[in-house]
Amino acid sequence: MESEMFNALVVEKDEESGKTSAAVKGISDADLPEGNVTVAVEYSTVNYKDGLCIGPGGGLVRSYPHVPGIDFAGTVEASEDDRYKSGDKVVLTGWRVGEVHWGGHGQKARVNADWLVPLPNGLDTRQAMAVGTAGFTAMLAVMALEDHGIKDGPVLVTGAAGGVGSVATAILANLGHEVAGVTGRPETADYLKSLGATQIVAREEINETTKRPLEAETWDGCVDAVGGEMLARVLGQMKYGASVAAVGLAGGAGLPATVIPFLLRGVNLLGIDSVMQPYENRLRAWERIAKDLPMDKLEAMIQPATLGDLPKLGADILKGQVKGRVVVDVNA
């Protein structure tokens, strides 16, 4: 079969200087990495990891040239696996796509069939990427809180205006929980309220509390998308037996906390990893997303983009300047 050309954001590295650069280029499907399913990509997203890959340091990329994009949704073009046939709608998150394997910032992708999930009823490919890895992670966090008996009181969401936080806020509110959204940007208050947050908490209110290991019991659950100092402060504010689903490292990988919240209040710290989830968990999460995430709230989160916008957006997301979900129409 004759090779076809398509457009992709290609990150390349200058061997002499070690610097990387990203630009939209035409490449051949013969250049695609190994895999048994070829997908005509329709939409992808921009996440924090994408920013690291696109940025001048190259971040998480193992080899060059490289096509970033840690998730995508589209239509199967060719398949050597009986589970998928031409024309099937699919979604992919995780499996280090966009880091060690070419990802979704191109009009075609070739991957292992095991990494895909059928697009659930009730979602189209654009909506699936409005959810993307961030929203998928948010649903995993909500499911983890439910599995550990989340109570009916207020639930805290840190980094609430970001991708994970936005979707977590909308899902929790839709499920009937009182949601308090933490943000360092006062201008996002109306946005968070539109997603269902009933309380807006300034980031300084959390970080500038006393550094005692225990404070007043305030929250019945928490989705923490920040980590670091923020997570340490939140642990001491949880009610007895409450759980914190931790999903992010934007505030650092360190945890300057003590064991006292765990010993004296029975707080549960639940680590959420969206990368290599078993198929059953991924399918369950996507089906819950289609059921429990209100589509009108999803539309309010979307910031549309094209492949040509990605170099700037990659830098913006590293600076914390991106609100909601960036949805990339790779064919625009």
Phi and psi restraints in degrees (value plus and minus 20) as a CYANA .aco file:
   2 GLU   PHI     -90.7   -50.7
   2 GLU   PSI     119.4   159.4
   3 SER   PHI     -89.9   -49.9
   3 SER   PSI     128.0   168.0
   4 GLU   PHI    -136.1   -96.1
   4 GLU   PSI     129.0   169.0
   5 MET   PHI    -114.6   -74.6
   5 MET   PSI     128.5   168.5
   6 PHE   PHI    -171.0  -131.0
   6 PHE   PSI     145.8   185.8
   7 ASN   PHI    -114.3   -74.3
   7 ASN   PSI     124.5   164.5
   8 ALA   PHI    -174.0  -134.0
   8 ALA   PSI     133.8   173.8
   9 LEU   PHI    -101.1   -61.1
   9 LEU   PSI      96.6   136.6
  10 VAL   PHI    -131.3   -91.3
  10 VAL   PSI     105.0   145.0
  11 VAL   PHI    -119.1   -79.1
  11 VAL   PSI     105.5   145.5
  12 GLU   PHI    -143.3  -103.3
  12 GLU   PSI     137.5   177.5
  13 LYS   PHI    -143.6  -103.6
  13 LYS   PSI     109.6   149.6
  14 ASP   PHI     -99.6   -59.6
  14 ASP   PSI      97.6   137.6
  15 GLU   PHI     -85.1   -45.1
  15 GLU   PSI     -51.9   -11.9
  16 GLU   PHI     -94.5   -54.5
  16 GLU   PSI     -68.6   -28.6
  17 SER   PHI    -109.0   -69.0
  17 SER   PSI     -42.0    -2.0
  18 GLY   PHI      59.5    99.5
  18 GLY   PSI     -20.0    20.0
  19 LYS   PHI    -101.8   -61.8
  19 LYS   PSI     129.4   169.4
  20 THR   PHI    -131.0   -91.0
  20 THR   PSI     137.8   177.8
  21 SER   PHI    -163.0  -123.0
  21 SER   PSI     132.1   172.1
  22 ALA   PHI    -147.4  -107.4
  22 ALA   PSI     113.9   153.9
  23 ALA   PHI    -174.2  -134.2
  23 ALA   PSI     133.2   173.2
  24 VAL   PHI     -99.3   -59.3
  24 VAL   PSI     106.1   146.1
  25 LYS   PHI    -156.7  -116.7
  25 LYS   PSI     138.4   178.4
  26 GLY   PHI    -106.7   -66.7
  26 GLY   PSI     105.7   145.7
  27 ILE   PHI    -149.8  -109.8
  27 ILE   PSI     149.9   189.9
  28 SER   PHI    -120.2   -80.2
  28 SER   PSI     127.5   167.5
  29 ASP   PHI     -86.2   -46.2
  29 ASP   PSI     -35.0     5.0
  30 ALA   PHI     -89.1   -49.1
  30 ALA   PSI     -38.5     1.5
  31 ASP   PHI    -102.7   -62.7
  31 ASP   PSI     -32.1     7.9
  32 LEU   PHI     -82.8   -42.8
  32 LEU   PSI     128.0   168.0
  33 PRO   PHI     -89.3   -49.3
  33 PRO   PSI     153.6   193.6
  34 GLU   PHI     -86.6   -46.6
  34 GLU   PSI     131.5   171.5
  35 GLY   PHI     147.7   187.7
  35 GLY   PSI     142.5   182.5
  36 ASN   PHI    -127.9   -87.9
  36 ASN   PSI     -14.5    25.5
  37 VAL   PHI    -156.3  -116.3
  37 VAL   PSI     107.8   147.8
  38 THR   PHI    -124.2   -84.2
  38 THR   PSI     109.6   149.6
  39 VAL   PHI    -137.9   -97.9
  39 VAL   PSI     111.8   151.8
  40 ALA   PHI    -100.6   -60.6
  40 ALA   PSI      83.9   123.9
  41 VAL   PHI     -92.1   -52.1
  41 VAL   PSI     118.9   158.9
  42 GLU   PHI    -130.5   -90.5
  42 GLU   PSI     -63.4   -23.4
  43 TYR   PHI    -161.6  -121.6
  43 TYR   PSI     128.3   168.3
  44 SER   PHI    -157.1  -117.1
  44 SER   PSI    -192.2  -152.2
  45 THR   PHI    -155.9  -115.9
  45 THR   PSI     157.6   197.6
  46 VAL   PHI    -140.6  -100.6
  46 VAL   PSI     101.1   141.1
  47 ASN   PHI    -141.4  -101.4
  47 ASN   PSI     153.2   193.2
  48 TYR   PHI     -77.6   -37.6
  48 TYR   PSI     -61.5   -21.5
  49 LYS   PHI     -83.9   -43.9
  49 LYS   PSI     -55.9   -15.9
  50 ASP   PHI     -81.1   -41.1
  50 ASP   PSI     -60.9   -20.9
  51 GLY   PHI     -78.9   -38.9
  51 GLY   PSI     -61.4   -21.4
  52 LEU   PHI     -84.4   -44.4
  52 LEU   PSI     -59.5   -19.5
  53 CYS   PHI     -91.4   -51.4
  53 CYS   PSI     -57.4   -17.4
  54 ILE   PHI     -98.6   -58.6
  54 ILE   PSI     -49.4    -9.4
  55 GLY   PHI     -81.6   -41.6
  55 GLY   PSI     148.4   188.4
  56 PRO   PHI     -84.0   -44.0
  56 PRO   PSI     -40.1    -0.1
  57 GLY   PHI    -106.5   -66.5
  57 GLY   PSI     -31.9     8.1
  58 GLY   PHI      64.9   104.9
  58 GLY   PSI     -44.1    -4.1
  59 GLY   PHI      34.2    74.2
  59 GLY   PSI    -134.5   -94.5
  60 LEU   PHI    -109.5   -69.5
  60 LEU   PSI     -21.6    18.4
  61 VAL   PHI     -89.1   -49.1
  61 VAL   PSI     114.1   154.1
  62 ARG   PHI    -112.7   -72.7
  62 ARG   PSI     -53.7   -13.7
  63 SER   PHI    -169.5  -129.5
  63 SER   PSI     136.2   176.2
  64 TYR   PHI    -144.6  -104.6
  64 TYR   PSI     134.4   174.4
  65 PRO   PHI     -86.2   -46.2
  65 PRO   PSI     141.5   181.5
  66 HIS   PHI    -163.0  -123.0
  66 HIS   PSI     123.5   163.5
  67 VAL   PHI    -130.7   -90.7
  67 VAL   PSI      90.9   130.9
  68 PRO   PHI     -97.0   -57.0
  68 PRO   PSI    -190.6  -150.6
  69 GLY   PHI      90.8   130.8
  69 GLY   PSI      77.8   117.8
  70 ILE   PHI    -104.2   -64.2
  70 ILE   PSI     -16.1    23.9
  71 ASP   PHI    -177.2  -137.2
  71 ASP   PSI     145.7   185.7
  72 PHE   PHI    -186.9  -146.9
  72 PHE   PSI     141.9   181.9
  73 ALA   PHI    -156.5  -116.5
  73 ALA   PSI     123.2   163.2
  74 GLY   PHI    -196.7  -156.7
  74 GLY   PSI    -177.3  -137.3
  75 THR   PHI    -139.1   -99.1
  75 THR   PSI     113.1   153.1
  76 VAL   PHI     -82.7   -42.7
  76 VAL   PSI     107.5   147.5
  77 GLU   PHI    -117.9   -77.9
  77 GLU   PSI     -59.3   -19.3
  78 ALA   PHI    -172.4  -132.4
  78 ALA   PSI     123.5   163.5
  79 SER   PHI    -164.6  -124.6
  79 SER   PSI     116.4   156.4
  80 GLU   PHI    -123.5   -83.5
  80 GLU   PSI      -9.9    30.1
  81 ASP   PHI    -136.8   -96.8
  81 ASP   PSI     112.9   152.9
  82 ASP   PHI     -84.6   -44.6
  82 ASP   PSI     -38.0     2.0
  83 ARG   PHI     -93.2   -53.2
  83 ARG   PSI     -41.1    -1.1
  84 TYR   PHI    -150.9  -110.9
  84 TYR   PSI     121.1   161.1
  85 LYS   PHI    -148.7  -108.7
  85 LYS   PSI     144.0   184.0
  86 SER   PHI     -76.4   -36.4
  86 SER   PSI     111.1   151.1
  87 GLY   PHI      80.8   120.8
  87 GLY   PSI     -33.1     6.9
  88 ASP   PHI     -89.2   -49.2
  88 ASP   PSI     119.2   159.2
  89 LYS   PHI    -108.4   -68.4
  89 LYS   PSI     112.1   152.1
  90 VAL   PHI    -157.9  -117.9
  90 VAL   PSI     142.3   182.3
  91 VAL   PHI    -156.8  -116.8
  91 VAL   PSI     125.6   165.6
  92 LEU   PHI    -153.0  -113.0
  92 LEU   PSI     111.5   151.5
  93 THR   PHI    -155.6  -115.6
  93 THR   PSI     127.1   167.1
  94 GLY   PHI      65.2   105.2
  94 GLY   PSI    -180.4  -140.4
  95 TRP   PHI      40.3    80.3
  95 TRP   PSI       3.0    43.0
  96 ARG   PHI      39.7    79.7
  96 ARG   PSI       2.8    42.8
  97 VAL   PHI     -83.1   -43.1
  97 VAL   PSI     119.4   159.4
  98 GLY   PHI      64.9   104.9
  98 GLY   PSI     -23.4    16.6
  99 GLU   PHI    -139.8   -99.8
  99 GLU   PSI     -86.3   -46.3
 100 VAL   PHI    -122.5   -82.5
 100 VAL   PSI     -32.9     7.1
 101 HIS   PHI    -150.0  -110.0
 101 HIS   PSI     120.0   160.0
 102 TRP   PHI     -73.3   -33.3
 102 TRP   PSI     122.0   162.0
 103 GLY   PHI    -134.5   -94.5
 103 GLY   PSI    -166.2  -126.2
 104 GLY   PHI    -114.7   -74.7
 104 GLY   PSI     -16.5    23.5
 105 HIS   PHI    -108.5   -68.5
 105 HIS   PSI      28.7    68.7
 106 GLY   PHI    -174.7  -134.7
 106 GLY   PSI     146.8   186.8
 107 GLN   PHI    -100.3   -60.3
 107 GLN   PSI     -26.9    13.1
 108 LYS   PHI    -161.5  -121.5
 108 LYS   PSI     133.3   173.3
 109 ALA   PHI    -165.3  -125.3
 109 ALA   PSI     127.2   167.2
 110 ARG   PHI    -145.3  -105.3
 110 ARG   PSI     103.8   143.8
 111 VAL   PHI    -161.7  -121.7
 111 VAL   PSI     154.3   194.3
 112 ASN   PHI     -98.0   -58.0
 112 ASN   PSI     116.1   156.1
 113 ALA   PHI     -78.7   -38.7
 113 ALA   PSI     -49.7    -9.7
 114 ASP   PHI     -83.8   -43.8
 114 ASP   PSI     -40.3    -0.3
 115 TRP   PHI    -104.5   -64.5
 115 TRP   PSI     -34.2     5.8
 116 LEU   PHI    -110.4   -70.4
 116 LEU   PSI     139.7   179.7
 117 VAL   PHI    -155.1  -115.1
 117 VAL   PSI     117.4   157.4
 118 PRO   PHI     -79.7   -39.7
 118 PRO   PSI     119.1   159.1
 119 LEU   PHI     -82.8   -42.8
 119 LEU   PSI     102.9   142.9
 120 PRO   PHI     -90.3   -50.3
 120 PRO   PSI     134.2   174.2
 121 ASN   PHI     -79.8   -39.8
 121 ASN   PSI     117.7   157.7
 122 GLY   PHI      81.4   121.4
 122 GLY   PSI     -27.6    12.4
 123 LEU   PHI    -145.1  -105.1
 123 LEU   PSI     118.5   158.5
 124 ASP   PHI    -120.3   -80.3
 124 ASP   PSI     156.5   196.5
 125 THR   PHI     -86.1   -46.1
 125 THR   PSI     -53.7   -13.7
 126 ARG   PHI     -87.0   -47.0
 126 ARG   PSI     -65.0   -25.0
 127 GLN   PHI     -83.2   -43.2
 127 GLN   PSI     -58.6   -18.6
 128 ALA   PHI     -80.4   -40.4
 128 ALA   PSI     -56.5   -16.5
 129 MET   PHI    -106.5   -66.5
 129 MET   PSI     -36.4     3.6
 130 ALA   PHI     -85.7   -45.7
 130 ALA   PSI     -50.8   -10.8
 131 VAL   PHI     -97.9   -57.9
 131 VAL   PSI     -80.6   -40.6
 132 GLY   PHI      37.7    77.7
 132 GLY   PSI    -185.7  -145.7
 133 THR   PHI     -81.8   -41.8
 133 THR   PSI     -57.5   -17.5
 134 ALA   PHI     -82.8   -42.8
 134 ALA   PSI     -67.8   -27.8
 135 GLY   PHI     -89.1   -49.1
 135 GLY   PSI     -56.8   -16.8
 136 PHE   PHI     -80.0   -40.0
 136 PHE   PSI     -63.4   -23.4
 137 THR   PHI     -84.2   -44.2
 137 THR   PSI     -60.8   -20.8
 138 ALA   PHI     -79.9   -39.9
 138 ALA   PSI     -62.3   -22.3
 139 MET   PHI     -86.9   -46.9
 139 MET   PSI     -58.9   -18.9
 140 LEU   PHI     -78.9   -38.9
 140 LEU   PSI     -59.2   -19.2
 141 ALA   PHI     -86.8   -46.8
 141 ALA   PSI     -64.4   -24.4
 142 VAL   PHI     -82.6   -42.6
 142 VAL   PSI     -62.7   -22.7
 143 MET   PHI     -82.3   -42.3
 143 MET   PSI     -58.2   -18.2
 144 ALA   PHI     -85.3   -45.3
 144 ALA   PSI     -61.7   -21.7
 145 LEU   PHI     -81.6   -41.6
 145 LEU   PSI     -62.8   -22.8
 146 GLU   PHI     -82.5   -42.5
 146 GLU   PSI     -61.9   -21.9
 147 ASP   PHI     -83.6   -43.6
 147 ASP   PSI     -43.4    -3.4
 148 HIS   PHI    -124.8   -84.8
 148 HIS   PSI      -2.6    37.4
 149 GLY   PHI      57.2    97.2
 149 GLY   PSI      33.9    73.9
 150 ILE   PHI     -79.2   -39.2
 150 ILE   PSI     117.4   157.4
 151 LYS   PHI    -106.7   -66.7
 151 LYS   PSI    -195.5  -155.5
 152 ASP   PHI    -113.0   -73.0
 152 ASP   PSI     -21.9    18.1
 153 GLY   PHI    -100.3   -60.3
 153 GLY   PSI    -189.4  -149.4
 154 PRO   PHI     -87.5   -47.5
 154 PRO   PSI     119.1   159.1
 155 VAL   PHI    -133.1   -93.1
 155 VAL   PSI     109.7   149.7
 156 LEU   PHI    -111.3   -71.3
 156 LEU   PSI     119.0   159.0
 157 VAL   PHI    -145.6  -105.6
 157 VAL   PSI      95.0   135.0
 158 THR   PHI    -110.7   -70.7
 158 THR   PSI     135.1   175.1
 159 GLY   PHI      38.5    78.5
 159 GLY   PSI      19.4    59.4
 160 ALA   PHI     -86.0   -46.0
 160 ALA   PSI     -45.3    -5.3
 161 ALA   PHI    -105.5   -65.5
 161 ALA   PSI     -27.6    12.4
 162 GLY   PHI     -99.9   -59.9
 162 GLY   PSI    -194.6  -154.6
 163 GLY   PHI     -83.0   -43.0
 163 GLY   PSI     -74.0   -34.0
 164 VAL   PHI     -83.7   -43.7
 164 VAL   PSI     -67.5   -27.5
 165 GLY   PHI     -82.1   -42.1
 165 GLY   PSI     -60.1   -20.1
 166 SER   PHI     -80.6   -40.6
 166 SER   PSI     -68.9   -28.9
 167 VAL   PHI     -89.3   -49.3
 167 VAL   PSI     -60.6   -20.6
 168 ALA   PHI     -80.3   -40.3
 168 ALA   PSI     -61.8   -21.8
 169 THR   PHI     -80.5   -40.5
 169 THR   PSI     -67.3   -27.3
 170 ALA   PHI     -85.3   -45.3
 170 ALA   PSI     -61.5   -21.5
 171 ILE   PHI     -86.2   -46.2
 171 ILE   PSI     -69.4   -29.4
 172 LEU   PHI     -81.5   -41.5
 172 LEU   PSI     -62.2   -22.2
 173 ALA   PHI     -83.9   -43.9
 173 ALA   PSI     -60.9   -20.9
 174 ASN   PHI     -85.9   -45.9
 174 ASN   PSI     -48.1    -8.1
 175 LEU   PHI    -102.9   -62.9
 175 LEU   PSI     -20.7    19.3
 176 GLY   PHI      77.7   117.7
 176 GLY   PSI     -11.1    28.9
 177 HIS   PHI    -105.7   -65.7
 177 HIS   PSI     128.3   168.3
 178 GLU   PHI     -99.9   -59.9
 178 GLU   PSI     101.5   141.5
 179 VAL   PHI    -134.0   -94.0
 179 VAL   PSI     108.6   148.6
 180 ALA   PHI    -128.0   -88.0
 180 ALA   PSI      97.8   137.8
 181 GLY   PHI    -118.5   -78.5
 181 GLY   PSI     106.5   146.5
 182 VAL   PHI    -114.3   -74.3
 182 VAL   PSI     110.4   150.4
 183 THR   PHI    -167.1  -127.1
 183 THR   PSI     128.1   168.1
 184 GLY   PHI    -116.0   -76.0
 184 GLY   PSI     -16.0    24.0
 185 ARG   PHI    -141.8  -101.8
 185 ARG   PSI      80.5   120.5
 186 PRO   PHI     -76.4   -36.4
 186 PRO   PSI     -48.1    -8.1
 187 GLU   PHI     -88.8   -48.8
 187 GLU   PSI     -31.2     8.8
 188 THR   PHI    -111.4   -71.4
 188 THR   PSI     -17.1    22.9
 189 ALA   PHI     -78.9   -38.9
 189 ALA   PSI     -67.0   -27.0
 190 ASP   PHI     -83.9   -43.9
 190 ASP   PSI     -58.0   -18.0
 191 TYR   PHI     -80.8   -40.8
 191 TYR   PSI     -66.2   -26.2
 192 LEU   PHI     -86.2   -46.2
 192 LEU   PSI     -57.4   -17.4
 193 LYS   PHI     -85.1   -45.1
 193 LYS   PSI     -54.7   -14.7
 194 SER   PHI     -86.5   -46.5
 194 SER   PSI     -43.9    -3.9
 195 LEU   PHI    -104.7   -64.7
 195 LEU   PSI     -31.1     8.9
 196 GLY   PHI      98.5   138.5
 196 GLY   PSI     -20.8    19.2
 197 ALA   PHI     -85.3   -45.3
 197 ALA   PSI     113.6   153.6
 198 THR   PHI    -120.0   -80.0
 198 THR   PSI     -30.0    10.0
 199 GLN   PHI    -164.0  -124.0
 199 GLN   PSI     116.2   156.2
 200 ILE   PHI    -130.0   -90.0
 200 ILE   PSI     105.5   145.5
 201 VAL   PHI    -134.4   -94.4
 201 VAL   PSI     102.7   142.7
 202 ALA   PHI     -87.7   -47.7
 202 ALA   PSI     120.0   160.0
 203 ARG   PHI     -73.6   -33.6
 203 ARG   PSI     -56.3   -16.3
 204 GLU   PHI     -84.1   -44.1
 204 GLU   PSI     -48.9    -8.9
 205 GLU   PHI     -84.5   -44.5
 205 GLU   PSI     -50.6   -10.6
 206 ILE   PHI    -104.0   -64.0
 206 ILE   PSI     -71.3   -31.3
 207 ASN   PHI     -91.7   -51.7
 207 ASN   PSI     -44.3    -4.3
 208 GLU   PHI    -118.9   -78.9
 208 GLU   PSI     -10.0    30.0
 209 THR   PHI     -90.2   -50.2
 209 THR   PSI     145.0   185.0
 210 THR   PHI     -81.0   -41.0
 210 THR   PSI     135.1   175.1
 211 LYS   PHI    -114.2   -74.2
 211 LYS   PSI       8.9    48.9
 212 ARG   PHI     -87.8   -47.8
 212 ARG   PSI     127.4   167.4
 213 PRO   PHI     -86.6   -46.6
 213 PRO   PSI     -43.8    -3.8
 214 LEU   PHI    -151.1  -111.1
 214 LEU   PSI     117.1   157.1
 215 GLU   PHI    -146.3  -106.3
 215 GLU   PSI    -188.8  -148.8
 216 ALA   PHI     -80.2   -40.2
 216 ALA   PSI     117.6   157.6
 217 GLU   PHI     -89.8   -49.8
 217 GLU   PSI      96.3   136.3
 218 THR   PHI    -142.9  -102.9
 218 THR   PSI     -62.0   -22.0
 219 TRP   PHI    -133.4   -93.4
 219 TRP   PSI     119.0   159.0
 220 ASP   PHI    -109.3   -69.3
 220 ASP   PSI     -26.9    13.1
 221 GLY   PHI    -196.2  -156.2
 221 GLY   PSI     145.2   185.2
 222 CYS   PHI    -174.8  -134.8
 222 CYS   PSI     115.1   155.1
 223 VAL   PHI    -124.3   -84.3
 223 VAL   PSI      91.4   131.4
 224 ASP   PHI    -122.9   -82.9
 224 ASP   PSI      94.1   134.1
 225 ALA   PHI    -125.8   -85.8
 225 ALA   PSI      -2.2    37.8
 226 VAL   PHI    -138.2   -98.2
 226 VAL   PSI     -73.9   -33.9
 227 GLY   PHI      63.1   103.1
 227 GLY   PSI    -187.0  -147.0
 228 GLY   PHI      39.5    79.5
 228 GLY   PSI    -158.8  -118.8
 229 GLU   PHI     -78.9   -38.9
 229 GLU   PSI     -58.3   -18.3
 230 MET   PHI     -78.7   -38.7
 230 MET   PSI     -68.1   -28.1
 231 LEU   PHI     -81.7   -41.7
 231 LEU   PSI     -61.7   -21.7
 232 ALA   PHI     -80.0   -40.0
 232 ALA   PSI     -62.4   -22.4
 233 ARG   PHI     -88.4   -48.4
 233 ARG   PSI     -59.1   -19.1
 234 VAL   PHI     -85.0   -45.0
 234 VAL   PSI     -58.1   -18.1
 235 LEU   PHI     -76.0   -36.0
 235 LEU   PSI     -58.0   -18.0
 236 GLY   PHI     -97.1   -57.1
 236 GLY   PSI     -25.1    14.9
 237 GLN   PHI    -127.1   -87.1
 237 GLN   PSI     -19.6    20.4
 238 MET   PHI     -97.2   -57.2
 238 MET   PSI     127.6   167.6
 239 LYS   PHI     -92.6   -52.6
 239 LYS   PSI     145.0   185.0
 240 TYR   PHI     -79.5   -39.5
 240 TYR   PSI     108.8   148.8
 241 GLY   PHI      57.5    97.5
 241 GLY   PSI     -16.8    23.2
 242 ALA   PHI     -95.8   -55.8
 242 ALA   PSI     144.6   184.6
 243 SER   PHI    -142.2  -102.2
 243 SER   PSI     127.2   167.2
 244 VAL   PHI    -138.4   -98.4
 244 VAL   PSI     100.1   140.1
 245 ALA   PHI    -114.8   -74.8
 245 ALA   PSI      88.9   128.9
 246 ALA   PHI    -118.1   -78.1
 246 ALA   PSI     105.2   145.2
 247 VAL   PHI    -146.1  -106.1
 247 VAL   PSI     -30.3     9.7
 248 GLY   PHI    -149.3  -109.3
 248 GLY   PSI     139.8   179.8
 249 LEU   PHI    -145.6  -105.6
 249 LEU   PSI      -3.9    36.1
 250 ALA   PHI     -79.6   -39.6
 250 ALA   PSI     -50.2   -10.2
 251 GLY   PHI    -110.8   -70.8
 251 GLY   PSI     -15.5    24.5
 252 GLY   PHI      92.2   132.2
 252 GLY   PSI     136.7   176.7
 253 ALA   PHI    -106.2   -66.2
 253 ALA   PSI     -33.1     6.9
 254 GLY   PHI     -94.2   -54.2
 254 GLY   PSI     137.5   177.5
 255 LEU   PHI    -154.2  -114.2
 255 LEU   PSI      70.3   110.3
 256 PRO   PHI     -99.0   -59.0
 256 PRO   PSI      42.8    82.8
 257 ALA   PHI    -145.6  -105.6
 257 ALA   PSI     153.7   193.7
 258 THR   PHI    -132.9   -92.9
 258 THR   PSI     155.8   195.8
 259 VAL   PHI    -103.5   -63.5
 259 VAL   PSI     -23.1    16.9
 260 ILE   PHI     -79.4   -39.4
 260 ILE   PSI     -64.0   -24.0
 261 PRO   PHI     -78.7   -38.7
 261 PRO   PSI     -52.7   -12.7
 262 PHE   PHI     -96.2   -56.2
 262 PHE   PSI     -58.4   -18.4
 263 LEU   PHI     -98.9   -58.9
 263 LEU   PSI     -64.9   -24.9
 264 LEU   PHI    -113.6   -73.6
 264 LEU   PSI     -39.7     0.3
 265 ARG   PHI    -140.4  -100.4
 265 ARG   PSI     -21.8    18.2
 266 GLY   PHI      42.7    82.7
 266 GLY   PSI      10.8    50.8
 267 VAL   PHI     -87.3   -47.3
 267 VAL   PSI     118.5   158.5
 268 ASN   PHI    -123.1   -83.1
 268 ASN   PSI     106.6   146.6
 269 LEU   PHI    -124.8   -84.8
 269 LEU   PSI      93.1   133.1
 270 LEU   PHI    -127.8   -87.8
 270 LEU   PSI      94.3   134.3
 271 GLY   PHI    -104.2   -64.2
 271 GLY   PSI     109.9   149.9
 272 ILE   PHI    -131.6   -91.6
 272 ILE   PSI      99.3   139.3
 273 ASP   PHI    -138.0   -98.0
 273 ASP   PSI      96.8   136.8
 274 SER   PHI    -111.7   -71.7
 274 SER   PSI     -21.9    18.1
 275 VAL   PHI     -95.8   -55.8
 275 VAL   PSI     -74.7   -34.7
 276 MET   PHI    -141.0  -101.0
 276 MET   PSI      32.4    72.4
 277 GLN   PHI     -91.0   -51.0
 277 GLN   PSI     120.1   160.1
 278 PRO   PHI     -77.8   -37.8
 278 PRO   PSI     133.1   173.1
 279 TYR   PHI     -73.6   -33.6
 279 TYR   PSI     -64.4   -24.4
 280 GLU   PHI     -80.4   -40.4
 280 GLU   PSI     -60.9   -20.9
 281 ASN   PHI     -86.8   -46.8
 281 ASN   PSI     -61.8   -21.8
 282 ARG   PHI     -83.4   -43.4
 282 ARG   PSI     -64.4   -24.4
 283 LEU   PHI     -84.4   -44.4
 283 LEU   PSI     -62.5   -22.5
 284 ARG   PHI     -81.8   -41.8
 284 ARG   PSI     -63.1   -23.1
 285 ALA   PHI     -84.2   -44.2
 285 ALA   PSI     -64.2   -24.2
 286 TRP   PHI     -87.0   -47.0
 286 TRP   PSI     -56.0   -16.0
 287 GLU   PHI     -87.6   -47.6
 287 GLU   PSI     -57.6   -17.6
 288 ARG   PHI     -85.9   -45.9
 288 ARG   PSI     -58.1   -18.1
 289 ILE   PHI     -79.6   -39.6
 289 ILE   PSI     -67.1   -27.1
 290 ALA   PHI     -82.0   -42.0
 290 ALA   PSI     -49.1    -9.1
 291 LYS   PHI    -108.8   -68.8
 291 LYS   PSI     -60.3   -20.3
 292 ASP   PHI    -130.0   -90.0
 292 ASP   PSI     -24.5    15.5
 293 LEU   PHI    -121.9   -81.9
 293 LEU   PSI      92.8   132.8
 294 PRO   PHI     -85.8   -45.8
 294 PRO   PSI     109.2   149.2
 295 MET   PHI     -86.5   -46.5
 295 MET   PSI     -50.1   -10.1
 296 ASP   PHI     -86.7   -46.7
 296 ASP   PSI     -54.4   -14.4
 297 LYS   PHI     -90.7   -50.7
 297 LYS   PSI     -55.9   -15.9
 298 LEU   PHI     -81.9   -41.9
 298 LEU   PSI     -62.5   -22.5
 299 GLU   PHI     -81.2   -41.2
 299 GLU   PSI     -54.2   -14.2
 300 ALA   PHI     -88.9   -48.9
 300 ALA   PSI     -39.1     0.9
 301 MET   PHI    -106.6   -66.6
 301 MET   PSI     -36.1     3.9
 302 ILE   PHI     -98.6   -58.6
 302 ILE   PSI     110.8   150.8
 303 GLN   PHI    -136.7   -96.7
 303 GLN   PSI      87.8   127.8
 304 PRO   PHI     -92.0   -52.0
 304 PRO   PSI     130.7   170.7
 305 ALA   PHI    -172.8  -132.8
 305 ALA   PSI     144.6   184.6
 306 THR   PHI    -140.3  -100.3
 306 THR   PSI     152.4   192.4
 307 LEU   PHI     -77.1   -37.1
 307 LEU   PSI     -58.1   -18.1
 308 GLY   PHI     -86.4   -46.4
 308 GLY   PSI     -40.4    -0.4
 309 ASP   PHI    -100.4   -60.4
 309 ASP   PSI     -34.6     5.4
 310 LEU   PHI     -85.0   -45.0
 310 LEU   PSI     -59.7   -19.7
 311 PRO   PHI     -76.6   -36.6
 311 PRO   PSI     -63.9   -23.9
 312 LYS   PHI     -89.9   -49.9
 312 LYS   PSI     -62.5   -22.5
 313 LEU   PHI     -84.4   -44.4
 313 LEU   PSI     -54.1   -14.1
 314 GLY   PHI     -80.5   -40.5
 314 GLY   PSI     -59.4   -19.4
 315 ALA   PHI     -92.2   -52.2
 315 ALA   PSI     -59.5   -19.5
 316 ASP   PHI     -83.4   -43.4
 316 ASP   PSI     -59.4   -19.4
 317 ILE   PHI     -89.6   -49.6
 317 ILE   PSI     -49.4    -9.4
 318 LEU   PHI     -90.0   -50.0
 318 LEU   PSI     -44.5    -4.5
 319 LYS   PHI    -110.4   -70.4
 319 LYS   PSI     -18.6    21.4
 320 GLY   PHI      53.1    93.1
 320 GLY   PSI       6.3    46.3
 321 GLN   PHI    -122.5   -82.5
 321 GLN   PSI     -10.5    29.5
 322 VAL   PHI    -127.3   -87.3
 322 VAL   PSI     109.4   149.4
 323 LYS   PHI    -125.7   -85.7
 323 LYS   PSI     117.1   157.1
 324 GLY   PHI      52.6    92.6
 324 GLY   PSI    -160.2  -120.2
 325 ARG   PHI    -140.4  -100.4
 325 ARG   PSI     101.5   141.5
 326 VAL   PHI    -105.9   -65.9
 326 VAL   PSI      97.2   137.2
 327 VAL   PHI    -128.1   -88.1
 327 VAL   PSI     101.1   141.1
 328 VAL   PHI    -119.8   -79.8
 328 VAL   PSI      95.5   135.5
 329 ASP   PHI    -104.4   -64.4
 329 ASP   PSI      80.8   120.8
 330 VAL   PHI     -91.3   -51.3
 330 VAL   PSI     -32.5     7.5
 331 ASN   PHI    -122.9   -82.9
 331 ASN   PSI     -19.2    20.8
